[in-house]
Amino acid sequence: MCRRFIVFLLVLQGFEVHAGEKEKLVKQLSVSLRDPEKRMAALLALLDAGNEAKSAVSDLINALPTATSNEKEVIVAVLGKIGPASEPAIPILVGFFDDKNGFLGIISAIALVNIGDKSLPFLVKPLLCGSDVAKQLACECCRLFGPKARPLGLFLIPCVFDSSPEVRSRAERAFYAVQFGKANRP
């Protein structure tokens, strides 16, 4: 037990640890996600592990239904930090755009951008028929993607003429970033 704790601390501090040890640690942390008492500590360790926690993606997704609000926020942050390997979580992350916890939607938007281009097609639905909050978050994702989101330009146009001033403002900024590759207008 003491050896595992030392390896855990070394991983958190960023020291070189044998690849096999890291994989074992990630597997142990994935198992800990099932225990509500150990879940938050495991999530924070996986957050520090970042991209090396790829093997925990399915366990993170499975932990979402029983997670508390704070745990969901950390799970989404971990999925975003893992990056493209978190692709199976994309529909769930887009679903969080309409969550009552506004912060969860914001973290989901950032996670989608970190996951990469594969999340772009999933932004069409919130852009076209989402709530005002979902439209704003989808527009913000497009803005952060920049020119990579150019195929979504046509779906941004209705948002530019939306009745909500917040949606219009986000859509204008996103459209500018998508077309000209700059996050903000001059």
C-alpha positions as CSV (number, residue, x, y, z in Angstrom):
1,M,0.0,0.0,0.0
2,C,2.8,2.4,0.9
3,R,4.5,1.8,-2.5
4,R,1.3,2.6,-4.4
5,F,1.0,5.9,-2.4
6,I,4.6,6.8,-3.3
7,V,4.0,6.1,-7.0
8,F,0.8,8.1,-6.8
9,L,2.7,11.1,-5.3
10,L,5.4,10.8,-7.9
11,V,2.9,10.8,-10.7
12,L,1.2,13.9,-9.2
13,Q,4.5,15.7,-9.0
14,G,5.3,14.9,-12.6
15,F,8.3,12.7,-12.0
16,E,9.2,9.9,-14.4
17,V,7.5,6.7,-13.4
18,H,7.7,3.5,-15.3
19,A,4.9,3.3,-17.9
20,G,3.6,0.1,-16.4
21,E,3.2,1.7,-13.0
22,K,1.2,4.6,-14.5
23,E,-1.1,2.2,-16.3
24,K,-1.7,0.2,-13.1
25,L,-2.3,3.5,-11.2
26,V,-4.9,4.6,-13.8
27,K,-6.6,1.2,-13.5
28,Q,-6.8,1.5,-9.7
29,L,-8.1,5.0,-10.0
30,S,-10.7,3.8,-12.5
31,V,-11.9,1.2,-10.0
32,S,-12.0,3.8,-7.3
33,L,-14.6,5.8,-9.4
34,R,-17.2,3.2,-8.4
35,D,-16.8,4.0,-4.7
36,P,-18.6,7.3,-3.9
37,E,-16.2,7.8,-0.9
38,K,-13.1,7.5,-3.0
39,R,-14.5,9.1,-6.2
40,M,-13.4,12.7,-5.8
41,A,-9.8,11.8,-4.8
42,A,-9.6,9.4,-7.8
43,L,-11.0,12.1,-10.1
44,L,-8.4,14.7,-9.0
45,A,-5.6,12.2,-9.5
46,L,-7.0,11.4,-13.0
47,L,-7.1,15.1,-13.7
48,D,-3.4,15.4,-12.9
49,A,-2.7,12.4,-15.1
50,G,-4.3,14.1,-18.0
51,N,-3.8,12.4,-21.4
52,E,-2.2,9.4,-19.7
53,A,-5.7,8.5,-18.2
54,K,-7.0,7.5,-21.7
55,S,-7.9,4.0,-20.4
56,A,-10.3,5.5,-17.8
57,V,-12.7,7.2,-20.3
58,S,-15.4,4.5,-20.2
59,D,-15.2,4.4,-16.4
60,L,-15.5,8.2,-16.3
61,I,-18.6,8.1,-18.5
62,N,-20.1,5.3,-16.4
63,A,-19.6,7.4,-13.3
64,L,-21.6,10.3,-14.6
65,P,-25.1,9.1,-13.7
66,T,-24.4,8.7,-10.0
67,A,-21.9,11.6,-9.6
68,T,-22.7,14.7,-7.6
69,S,-22.7,18.1,-9.3
70,N,-19.1,18.8,-8.2
71,E,-18.0,15.4,-9.3
72,K,-19.6,15.9,-12.7
73,E,-17.6,19.1,-13.2
74,V,-14.4,17.3,-12.4
75,I,-15.3,14.3,-14.7
76,V,-15.9,16.7,-17.6
77,A,-12.7,18.5,-16.9
78,V,-10.8,15.1,-16.9
79,L,-12.4,14.1,-20.2
80,G,-11.3,17.4,-21.7
81,K,-7.8,17.0,-20.4
82,I,-7.6,13.5,-21.8
83,G,-8.4,15.0,-25.2
84,P,-9.3,13.1,-28.4
85,A,-9.5,9.8,-26.6
86,S,-12.6,11.1,-24.9
87,E,-14.5,11.1,-28.2
88,P,-17.2,8.6,-26.9
89,A,-18.3,11.3,-24.3
90,I,-19.1,14.0,-26.9
91,P,-22.9,13.5,-27.0
92,I,-23.0,13.6,-23.2
93,L,-20.9,16.8,-23.1
94,V,-23.2,18.5,-25.6
95,G,-26.1,17.4,-23.4
96,F,-24.7,19.3,-20.5
97,F,-25.1,22.6,-22.4
98,D,-28.7,22.7,-21.0
99,D,-27.8,21.6,-17.5
100,K,-29.1,23.7,-14.6
101,N,-25.5,24.0,-13.4
102,G,-24.3,26.7,-15.8
103,F,-20.7,26.0,-14.9
104,L,-21.0,22.4,-16.1
105,G,-22.0,23.7,-19.5
106,I,-19.0,26.0,-19.7
107,I,-16.6,23.2,-18.7
108,S,-18.3,20.9,-21.3
109,A,-17.7,23.5,-24.0
110,I,-14.0,23.7,-23.2
111,A,-13.8,19.9,-23.0
112,L,-15.3,19.7,-26.5
113,V,-12.7,22.0,-27.9
114,N,-9.9,20.0,-26.2
115,I,-11.4,16.8,-27.6
116,G,-11.1,18.2,-31.1
117,D,-12.7,18.3,-34.5
118,K,-14.8,15.2,-34.0
119,S,-17.1,17.2,-31.8
120,L,-18.0,19.8,-34.5
121,P,-20.9,17.9,-36.0
122,F,-22.5,17.6,-32.6
123,L,-22.7,21.4,-32.3
124,V,-25.3,21.6,-35.1
125,K,-28.3,20.7,-33.0
126,P,-27.7,23.2,-30.2
127,L,-27.0,25.9,-32.8
128,L,-30.3,25.3,-34.6
129,C,-32.7,24.3,-31.9
130,G,-31.1,24.6,-28.5
131,S,-32.0,26.9,-25.7
132,D,-30.4,30.3,-25.6
133,V,-27.7,29.0,-23.2
134,A,-27.0,26.0,-25.4
135,K,-26.7,28.3,-28.5
136,Q,-24.3,30.6,-26.6
137,L,-22.1,27.7,-25.6
138,A,-22.2,26.2,-29.1
139,C,-21.2,29.6,-30.5
140,E,-18.4,29.8,-28.0
141,C,-17.1,26.4,-29.1
142,C,-17.1,27.6,-32.7
143,R,-15.3,30.7,-31.8
144,L,-12.6,28.7,-30.0
145,F,-12.3,26.3,-32.9
146,G,-11.8,29.2,-35.2
147,P,-11.4,28.3,-38.9
148,K,-11.7,24.6,-38.1
149,A,-15.4,25.3,-37.5
150,R,-15.9,26.8,-41.0
151,P,-18.4,24.1,-42.0
152,L,-20.6,25.3,-39.2
153,G,-20.7,28.8,-40.6
154,L,-24.1,28.3,-42.2
155,F,-25.5,27.2,-38.9
156,L,-24.2,30.2,-37.1
157,I,-26.1,32.6,-39.4
158,P,-29.5,32.0,-37.7
159,C,-27.9,32.7,-34.4
160,V,-26.6,36.1,-35.6
161,F,-30.3,37.0,-36.1
162,D,-31.6,35.4,-32.9
163,S,-34.0,37.3,-30.7
164,S,-31.6,37.1,-27.7
165,P,-28.9,39.7,-27.6
166,E,-26.6,37.4,-25.8
167,V,-26.9,34.7,-28.5
168,R,-26.5,37.4,-31.3
169,S,-23.3,38.7,-29.6
170,R,-21.7,35.2,-29.2
171,A,-22.7,34.3,-32.7
172,E,-21.2,37.4,-34.2
173,R,-17.9,36.8,-32.4
174,A,-18.0,33.1,-33.4
175,F,-18.7,33.9,-37.1
176,Y,-15.9,36.4,-37.2
177,A,-13.4,33.8,-35.6
178,V,-14.6,31.1,-38.0
179,Q,-14.3,33.2,-41.1
180,F,-11.2,35.2,-40.3
181,G,-9.3,33.0,-37.8
182,K,-9.2,35.7,-35.1
183,A,-10.9,35.2,-31.7
184,N,-11.9,38.8,-31.4
185,R,-12.7,41.5,-33.8
186,P,-10.3,44.5,-34.1
